[in-house]
Amino acid sequence: MQLLTFTVGGQSYAIESKKVVEVLPLVTTRPIPHLPDYLPGIFTYRGRFVPLVDLGLRISGTPLTRRLSTRVIVVEIEMSDGAAPSQPSRLVRFGIMAENVVTIRSTGTSAGELETKDLAADAYLGRLLRLDGQTVQMLLPECVIPHELLASLFPDRPHDADTSDRLTSARS
């Protein structure tokens, strides 16, 4: 398995590289009122509005320090509509802001895995791995934004639907 590694608050984390679309320099966001503090706003990525998650706020309640090494990891996940399991899931993209996004690492899928306690309260934090003598915690992007909020940010509408409708539903 290939992993993209980064840090948040001095701790090492990783995302499976197959979920990463692109790594961008830090972007300017447009704030959206009434979203959780860890969603500082949206930015335009390839002609589409994309929400941005500040992992510092999401994980530790402290905003990330904006440095030259602070990057935006654009991820793509499958979003299923819980109400209609027969409908196929859709792919959605959002940005994750992290520090020191510098390394792609390869590891065996079971090599060096450590068992962890139940992290149900923080479902976006996955298992711990030992990589090159360093302990790295997996980040599960499909759980970073709660499902209900994700569904309101990405309503099931045609691509040319009015964006203001999407943002209005995200605030409520």
Secondary structure, 3 states (H helix, E strand, C coil): CEEEEEEECCEEEEEEHHHEEEEEECCCCECCCCCCCCCCEEEEECCEEEEEEEHHHHHHCCCCCCCCCCEEEEEEEEECCCCCCCCCCEEEEEEEEEEEEEEEEECCCCCCEECCCCCHHHCCEEEEEEECCEEEEEECHHHCCCHHHHHHHCCCCCCCCCHHHHHHHHHC
